[in-house]
Amino acid sequence: MTVTISKHFEALVDELVREGCFLGADEVVENALYLLKDEYALYKVKREELRKEIQIGIDQADRGELIEGELVFDRLHAKVEAALGKVS
């Protein structure tokens, strides 16, 4: 397999090898792919969790368990203000 990368990433690979972080370009790319694989696996888990949360909301709405929009925004506003107050 032959892969072409941008000059920017080529320079990064060269630097990582030159500084002794990796033995060669193939090792840099392999490690990068392992990180990408882990990140993608985490993305899939988070996506599935989000789908479940959305379904919970849909089920609640179907049962009529809704909160007025104005109340939701008031609560969110209060949370933001409290968080900003803690930061200051």
Phi and psi restraints in degrees (value plus and minus 20) as a CYANA .aco file:
   2 THR   PHI    -135.4   -95.4
   2 THR   PSI     112.6   152.6
   3 VAL   PHI    -146.6  -106.6
   3 VAL   PSI     115.8   155.8
   4 THR   PHI    -126.9   -86.9
   4 THR   PSI     111.9   151.9
   5 ILE   PHI    -142.0  -102.0
   5 ILE   PSI     142.0   182.0
   6 SER   PHI     -88.2   -48.2
   6 SER   PSI     140.3   180.3
   7 LYS   PHI     -78.2   -38.2
   7 LYS   PSI     -56.2   -16.2
   8 HIS   PHI     -78.4   -38.4
   8 HIS   PSI     -69.6   -29.6
   9 PHE   PHI     -94.3   -54.3
   9 PHE   PSI     -50.7   -10.7
  10 GLU   PHI     -82.3   -42.3
  10 GLU   PSI     -61.5   -21.5
  11 ALA   PHI     -84.5   -44.5
  11 ALA   PSI     -58.5   -18.5
  12 LEU   PHI     -84.4   -44.4
  12 LEU   PSI     -65.7   -25.7
  13 VAL   PHI     -79.3   -39.3
  13 VAL   PSI     -67.3   -27.3
  14 ASP   PHI     -79.1   -39.1
  14 ASP   PSI     -62.6   -22.6
  15 GLU   PHI     -83.7   -43.7
  15 GLU   PSI     -64.0   -24.0
  16 LEU   PHI     -83.1   -43.1
  16 LEU   PSI     -57.8   -17.8
  17 VAL   PHI     -92.1   -52.1
  17 VAL   PSI     -65.9   -25.9
  18 ARG   PHI     -79.2   -39.2
  18 ARG   PSI     -58.0   -18.0
  19 GLU   PHI    -101.6   -61.6
  19 GLU   PSI     -20.7    19.3
  20 GLY   PHI      64.6   104.6
  20 GLY   PSI      -7.8    32.2
  21 CYS   PHI     -91.3   -51.3
  21 CYS   PSI     -50.3   -10.3
  22 PHE   PHI    -160.2  -120.2
  22 PHE   PSI     137.0   177.0
  23 LEU   PHI     -98.5   -58.5
  23 LEU   PSI     -47.1    -7.1
  24 GLY   PHI    -185.8  -145.8
  24 GLY   PSI     153.1   193.1
  25 ALA   PHI     -79.8   -39.8
  25 ALA   PSI     -57.6   -17.6
  26 ASP   PHI     -82.5   -42.5
  26 ASP   PSI     -55.3   -15.3
  27 GLU   PHI     -89.7   -49.7
  27 GLU   PSI     -58.1   -18.1
  28 VAL   PHI     -80.7   -40.7
  28 VAL   PSI     -69.3   -29.3
  29 VAL   PHI     -84.7   -44.7
  29 VAL   PSI     -61.3   -21.3
  30 GLU   PHI     -82.1   -42.1
  30 GLU   PSI     -63.5   -23.5
  31 ASN   PHI     -85.2   -45.2
  31 ASN   PSI     -59.0   -19.0
  32 ALA   PHI     -82.5   -42.5
  32 ALA   PSI     -59.3   -19.3
  33 LEU   PHI     -88.8   -48.8
  33 LEU   PSI     -55.2   -15.2
  34 TYR   PHI     -82.2   -42.2
  34 TYR   PSI     -62.4   -22.4
  35 LEU   PHI     -83.9   -43.9
  35 LEU   PSI     -61.8   -21.8
  36 LEU   PHI     -83.3   -43.3
  36 LEU   PSI     -61.1   -21.1
  37 LYS   PHI     -80.5   -40.5
  37 LYS   PSI     -65.5   -25.5
  38 ASP   PHI     -83.6   -43.6
  38 ASP   PSI     -62.8   -22.8
  39 GLU   PHI     -83.5   -43.5
  39 GLU   PSI     -60.1   -20.1
  40 TYR   PHI     -87.7   -47.7
  40 TYR   PSI     -59.1   -19.1
  41 ALA   PHI     -82.1   -42.1
  41 ALA   PSI     -62.4   -22.4
  42 LEU   PHI     -84.6   -44.6
  42 LEU   PSI     -60.8   -20.8
  43 TYR   PHI     -77.8   -37.8
  43 TYR   PSI     -64.5   -24.5
  44 LYS   PHI     -83.7   -43.7
  44 LYS   PSI     -59.4   -19.4
  45 VAL   PHI     -85.0   -45.0
  45 VAL   PSI     -66.5   -26.5
  46 LYS   PHI     -83.3   -43.3
  46 LYS   PSI     -59.4   -19.4
  47 ARG   PHI     -82.5   -42.5
  47 ARG   PSI     -61.5   -21.5
  48 GLU   PHI     -87.2   -47.2
  48 GLU   PSI     -60.1   -20.1
  49 GLU   PHI     -82.1   -42.1
  49 GLU   PSI     -61.2   -21.2
  50 LEU   PHI     -83.7   -43.7
  50 LEU   PSI     -61.7   -21.7
  51 ARG   PHI     -80.3   -40.3
  51 ARG   PSI     -60.9   -20.9
  52 LYS   PHI     -84.0   -44.0
  52 LYS   PSI     -63.4   -23.4
  53 GLU   PHI     -83.8   -43.8
  53 GLU   PSI     -59.8   -19.8
  54 ILE   PHI     -83.5   -43.5
  54 ILE   PSI     -62.1   -22.1
  55 GLN   PHI     -83.7   -43.7
  55 GLN   PSI     -58.1   -18.1
  56 ILE   PHI     -79.4   -39.4
  56 ILE   PSI     -65.0   -25.0
  57 GLY   PHI     -83.3   -43.3
  57 GLY   PSI     -61.0   -21.0
  58 ILE   PHI     -83.2   -43.2
  58 ILE   PSI     -64.4   -24.4
  59 ASP   PHI     -81.9   -41.9
  59 ASP   PSI     -61.3   -21.3
  60 GLN   PHI     -84.1   -44.1
  60 GLN   PSI     -62.2   -22.2
  61 ALA   PHI     -83.8   -43.8
  61 ALA   PSI     -60.6   -20.6
  62 ASP   PHI     -81.6   -41.6
  62 ASP   PSI     -50.9   -10.9
  63 ARG   PHI    -106.2   -66.2
  63 ARG   PSI     -20.7    19.3
  64 GLY   PHI      62.4   102.4
  64 GLY   PSI      -6.4    33.6
  65 GLU   PHI    -108.0   -68.0
  65 GLU   PSI      52.4    92.4
  66 LEU   PHI    -132.9   -92.9
  66 LEU   PSI     136.5   176.5
  67 ILE   PHI    -137.9   -97.9
  67 ILE   PSI     118.2   158.2
  68 GLU   PHI     -76.9   -36.9
  68 GLU   PSI     117.9   157.9
  69 GLY   PHI     -76.2   -36.2
  69 GLY   PSI     -60.9   -20.9
  70 GLU   PHI     -81.8   -41.8
  70 GLU   PSI     -59.7   -19.7
  71 LEU   PHI     -85.8   -45.8
  71 LEU   PSI     -60.8   -20.8
  72 VAL   PHI     -80.3   -40.3
  72 VAL   PSI     -67.3   -27.3
  73 PHE   PHI     -87.6   -47.6
  73 PHE   PSI     -54.5   -14.5
  74 ASP   PHI     -82.1   -42.1
  74 ASP   PSI     -63.6   -23.6
  75 ARG   PHI     -84.8   -44.8
  75 ARG   PSI     -62.9   -22.9
  76 LEU   PHI     -83.2   -43.2
  76 LEU   PSI     -62.9   -22.9
  77 HIS   PHI     -79.9   -39.9
  77 HIS   PSI     -63.2   -23.2
  78 ALA   PHI     -83.7   -43.7
  78 ALA   PSI     -60.1   -20.1
  79 LYS   PHI     -84.4   -44.4
  79 LYS   PSI     -62.5   -22.5
  80 VAL   PHI     -83.6   -43.6
  80 VAL   PSI     -65.6   -25.6
  81 GLU   PHI     -82.0   -42.0
  81 GLU   PSI     -61.1   -21.1
  82 ALA   PHI     -84.7   -44.7
  82 ALA   PSI     -61.7   -21.7
  83 ALA   PHI     -86.1   -46.1
  83 ALA   PSI     -62.1   -22.1
  84 LEU   PHI     -86.9   -46.9
  84 LEU   PSI     -53.7   -13.7
  85 GLY   PHI     -85.8   -45.8
  85 GLY   PSI     -54.3   -14.3
  86 LYS   PHI     -93.3   -53.3
  86 LYS   PSI     -50.3   -10.3
  87 VAL   PHI     -94.3   -54.3
  87 VAL   PSI     -58.4   -18.4
